């Protein structure tokens, strides 16, 4: 779709004269899966995957800032009927130009609000990985042997769901032939369970969850996430923001790492706004 890439370049440059460089890419592929095991199971699956990414560089008075925007999922090019490529071009420009006039954040400890969607990377790293059962059975996770305990706020419910239509993490069945499902990991702050593969489920005496994932047929399966997210609560976004007297509202992130043994994590907010 060369014409779409050209359109992304044109739209980005027309949106703001400070745009000096545009990189756009679309990856559209389909994987055909045949699964058979010694239990006599035989499955066939077709797994589409599309991803589009637009990165822009803006410059003003010698200062350069970059930003990117993109999307996709288990869907074909019809994704662009829902969210045209010019949307991502304009969003990347908005972020980059915002950074041109942004101020450095003050040092210190502050409460923060997290914008939905991109802040999911923090949940993915700091909560999702420690709830994968290979870490649990080795007792290397901060959540090992804690089912039934309160591990978060009563307002917090965490779900891993491999059945959401067209979502990037969704599968009809995992890489061990187990149908995916909606798994409630933390409910109202109480730890309910873990993400399992066959080995972990057998060793822990817990039900299969449809989270056996492998990079390819060359690798053994491991329990890994599908789509992990925090359920919506009873408070509107405006109420969450209003609850912070002095702090920050983090919109987008870059990088990040977590120590699953104690839950400590580090993430870099790319776009954040002051809440005073």
C-alpha positions as CSV (number, residue, x, y, z in Angstrom):
1,X,0.0,0.0,0.0
2,X,2.5,2.6,-1.2
3,X,-0.2,5.1,-1.7
4,X,-1.1,5.0,2.0
5,X,2.5,5.6,3.0
6,X,2.7,8.5,0.7
7,X,-0.5,9.9,2.1
8,X,0.9,9.6,5.7
9,X,4.0,11.6,4.6
10,X,1.9,14.3,2.9
11,X,-0.6,14.6,5.8
12,X,2.1,14.9,8.4
13,X,4.0,17.6,6.5
14,X,0.8,19.5,5.8
15,X,-0.3,19.3,9.5
16,X,2.7,21.4,10.7
17,X,5.5,23.1,8.8
18,X,8.0,22.1,11.5
19,X,7.9,18.5,10.4
20,X,11.3,17.6,8.8
21,X,11.2,13.9,8.5
22,X,8.5,11.2,8.3
23,X,8.9,7.4,8.4
24,X,5.9,5.3,7.8
25,X,5.5,1.5,7.6
26,X,2.7,-1.1,7.3
27,X,3.2,-4.7,8.1
28,X,0.4,-7.0,7.0
29,X,0.8,-10.8,7.3
30,X,-1.1,-13.9,7.8
31,X,0.1,-17.0,9.7
32,X,-1.4,-20.4,9.0
33,X,-1.2,-22.8,12.0
34,X,-1.6,-26.6,12.1
35,X,-1.5,-28.0,15.6
36,X,-1.3,-31.7,16.6
37,X,-0.3,-33.3,19.8
38,X,0.0,-36.8,21.4
39,X,-3.5,-36.3,23.0
40,X,-5.0,-36.8,19.6
41,X,-5.9,-33.1,19.2
42,X,-5.7,-31.6,15.7
43,X,-6.4,-27.9,15.1
44,X,-6.1,-25.5,12.2
45,X,-6.1,-21.7,12.5
46,X,-5.6,-18.6,10.4
47,X,-4.0,-15.7,12.2
48,X,-3.9,-12.3,10.5
49,X,-1.8,-9.5,11.9
50,X,-1.5,-5.9,10.8
51,X,0.6,-3.1,12.3
52,X,1.1,0.4,11.1
53,X,3.6,2.9,12.6
54,X,4.3,6.5,11.7
55,X,7.3,8.3,13.2
56,X,7.9,12.0,12.7
57,X,10.7,14.4,13.6
58,X,9.9,18.1,14.2
59,X,12.4,20.9,14.5
60,X,12.2,24.4,15.8
61,X,15.1,26.8,16.6
62,X,17.6,23.9,16.5
63,X,15.5,21.7,18.9
64,X,14.4,18.4,17.5
65,X,11.7,16.1,18.9
66,X,10.3,12.9,17.6
67,X,7.1,10.9,18.2
68,X,5.2,8.0,16.8
69,X,1.7,6.7,16.5
70,X,0.3,3.5,15.1
71,X,-2.1,0.7,15.5
72,X,-3.4,-2.6,14.1
73,X,-4.5,-6.0,15.4
74,X,-5.7,-9.4,14.2
75,X,-7.3,-7.8,11.2
76,X,-6.5,-7.0,7.6
77,X,-6.3,-3.7,5.8
78,X,-9.9,-3.0,6.7
79,X,-8.4,-1.6,9.9
80,X,-7.9,1.6,8.1
81,X,-11.6,1.9,7.5
82,X,-11.9,2.2,11.3
83,X,-8.9,4.5,11.9
84,X,-7.5,6.0,8.7
85,X,-3.7,6.3,8.4
86,X,-3.9,10.1,8.4
87,X,-5.2,9.9,12.0
88,X,-1.9,8.4,13.1
89,X,0.1,10.9,11.0
90,X,-1.7,13.8,12.8
91,X,-1.3,12.2,16.2
92,X,2.4,11.7,15.8
93,X,2.8,15.3,14.7
94,X,0.7,16.5,17.7
95,X,2.9,14.6,20.1
96,X,6.2,15.8,18.6
97,X,5.1,19.5,18.4
98,X,3.9,19.3,22.0
99,X,7.3,18.2,23.1
100,X,8.9,21.3,21.4
101,X,7.4,23.5,24.0
102,X,7.3,21.1,26.9
103,X,9.1,21.8,30.2
104,X,11.2,19.4,32.2
105,X,9.3,17.7,35.0
106,X,10.3,18.6,38.6
107,X,12.2,16.1,40.7
108,X,10.4,14.4,43.6
109,X,7.7,12.0,44.4
110,X,4.2,12.8,43.1
111,X,0.9,11.0,42.6
112,X,0.1,10.5,38.9
113,X,-2.9,9.7,36.8
114,X,-2.4,7.3,33.8
115,X,-4.1,7.8,30.5
116,X,-5.9,4.7,29.2
117,X,-4.4,2.6,26.4
118,X,-0.7,3.4,26.2
119,X,-0.3,3.3,29.9
120,X,-1.1,-0.4,29.6
121,X,2.6,-1.1,29.1
122,X,3.1,-0.4,32.8
123,X,0.4,-2.9,33.7
124,X,1.9,-5.4,31.3
125,X,5.3,-5.2,32.8
126,X,4.6,-4.6,36.5
127,X,1.6,-6.9,37.0
128,X,1.2,-9.1,33.9
129,X,4.6,-10.8,33.8
130,X,4.7,-11.5,37.6
131,X,1.4,-13.3,37.2
132,X,2.8,-15.7,34.5
133,X,2.8,-19.2,36.1
134,X,6.4,-20.2,35.2
135,X,7.6,-17.5,37.6
136,X,5.0,-18.5,40.1
137,X,6.0,-22.2,40.2
138,X,9.7,-21.2,40.6
139,X,8.8,-18.8,43.5
140,X,10.5,-15.9,41.8
141,X,7.4,-13.7,41.6
142,X,6.2,-11.2,44.1
143,X,2.8,-12.9,43.7
144,X,3.9,-16.5,44.4
145,X,1.6,-18.4,46.8
146,X,-0.7,-15.5,47.3
147,X,-4.0,-16.5,45.7
148,X,-6.8,-15.2,47.9
149,X,-4.7,-12.3,49.3
150,X,-5.4,-8.6,48.9
151,X,-2.6,-7.4,46.5
152,X,-4.1,-4.2,45.2
153,X,-6.7,-1.5,45.8
154,X,-10.3,-2.7,46.0
155,X,-11.0,-0.6,42.9
156,X,-8.5,-2.7,40.9
157,X,-9.6,-5.6,38.7
158,X,-7.1,-7.1,36.2
159,X,-8.1,-9.4,33.4
160,X,-6.3,-11.4,30.7
161,X,-8.6,-12.1,27.8
162,X,-7.6,-13.9,24.6
163,X,-11.1,-13.8,23.1
164,X,-11.5,-10.1,22.2
165,X,-12.4,-9.8,18.5
166,X,-9.6,-8.5,16.3
167,X,-7.4,-7.7,19.2
168,X,-3.7,-8.2,18.8
169,X,-3.4,-10.6,21.7
170,X,-6.4,-12.7,20.7
171,X,-6.2,-16.4,19.6
172,X,-8.8,-19.1,19.0
173,X,-6.5,-21.5,20.9
174,X,-3.1,-21.1,22.4
175,X,0.1,-22.9,21.3
176,X,-0.8,-26.0,23.3
177,X,-4.2,-26.5,21.7
178,X,-6.1,-25.0,24.7
179,X,-9.0,-22.6,23.8
180,X,-8.3,-19.1,25.0
181,X,-10.6,-17.6,27.6
182,X,-11.3,-14.6,29.8
183,X,-9.2,-15.0,33.0
184,X,-9.8,-12.7,36.0
185,X,-6.4,-12.4,37.6
186,X,-7.1,-9.8,40.3
187,X,-10.7,-9.0,41.3
188,X,-11.4,-6.0,43.5
189,X,-7.9,-6.2,44.8
190,X,-7.9,-9.9,45.6
191,X,-5.5,-12.2,43.7
192,X,-7.7,-14.9,41.9
193,X,-5.2,-16.8,39.8
194,X,-2.4,-17.0,37.3
195,X,-1.8,-17.4,33.6
196,X,-1.0,-21.0,32.9
197,X,0.5,-23.4,30.4
198,X,0.1,-27.1,30.7
199,X,3.3,-27.7,32.8
200,X,2.6,-24.9,35.2
201,X,-1.1,-25.8,35.6
202,X,-0.2,-29.5,36.4
203,X,2.5,-28.5,38.9
204,X,0.3,-25.9,40.6
205,X,-2.9,-28.0,40.5
206,X,-4.8,-25.2,38.8
207,X,-7.0,-25.1,35.7
208,X,-5.6,-24.3,32.2
209,X,-6.1,-20.7,31.1
210,X,-5.2,-20.8,27.4
211,X,-1.9,-18.9,27.9
212,X,0.6,-21.4,26.5
213,X,2.6,-19.3,24.0
214,X,5.6,-20.1,21.9
215,X,7.7,-18.0,19.5
216,X,7.6,-20.7,16.9
217,X,7.6,-24.5,16.6
218,X,11.3,-24.5,17.5
219,X,10.6,-23.3,21.1
220,X,8.8,-24.9,24.1
221,X,5.6,-23.1,25.2
222,X,5.6,-20.7,28.2
223,X,2.7,-19.1,30.0
224,X,2.5,-15.6,28.5
225,X,-0.2,-12.9,28.2
226,X,-2.8,-12.5,25.6
227,X,-4.5,-9.1,26.2
228,X,-4.1,-7.9,29.7
229,X,-6.0,-4.9,31.0
230,X,-7.5,-3.2,34.0
231,X,-11.3,-3.2,34.0
232,X,-13.1,0.1,34.1
233,X,-14.1,1.4,37.6
234,X,-16.9,3.5,38.9
235,X,-15.1,6.9,38.6
236,X,-15.0,9.1,35.5
237,X,-11.6,10.1,34.1
238,X,-12.3,13.7,35.3
239,X,-12.8,12.5,38.8
240,X,-9.5,10.6,38.8
241,X,-7.7,13.7,37.6
242,X,-9.4,15.9,40.1
243,X,-8.3,13.6,42.9
244,X,-4.7,14.7,42.4
245,X,-3.9,18.0,44.0
246,X,-0.3,18.2,42.7
247,X,1.1,15.6,40.4
248,X,1.2,14.5,36.8
249,X,-1.0,13.0,34.1
250,X,1.1,10.5,32.0
251,X,-0.1,10.0,28.5
252,X,2.5,8.0,26.6
253,X,5.5,5.9,27.7
254,X,8.8,4.7,26.3
255,X,10.8,1.6,27.5
256,X,10.5,0.3,31.0
257,X,11.6,-2.6,33.1
258,X,10.4,-4.5,36.1
259,X,11.9,-6.7,38.8
260,X,9.2,-9.4,39.2
261,X,10.6,-10.6,42.5
262,X,9.6,-7.4,44.3
263,X,7.4,-5.5,41.8
264,X,9.8,-2.5,41.5
265,X,9.5,-0.9,38.1
266,X,10.9,2.0,36.0
267,X,9.1,3.6,33.1
268,X,9.8,6.8,31.1
269,X,6.8,9.0,30.3
270,X,7.2,10.6,26.9
271,X,4.2,12.9,27.2
272,X,2.9,14.0,30.6
273,X,1.0,17.0,31.8
274,X,1.1,18.8,35.1
275,X,-1.8,18.6,37.5
276,X,-1.8,21.4,40.0
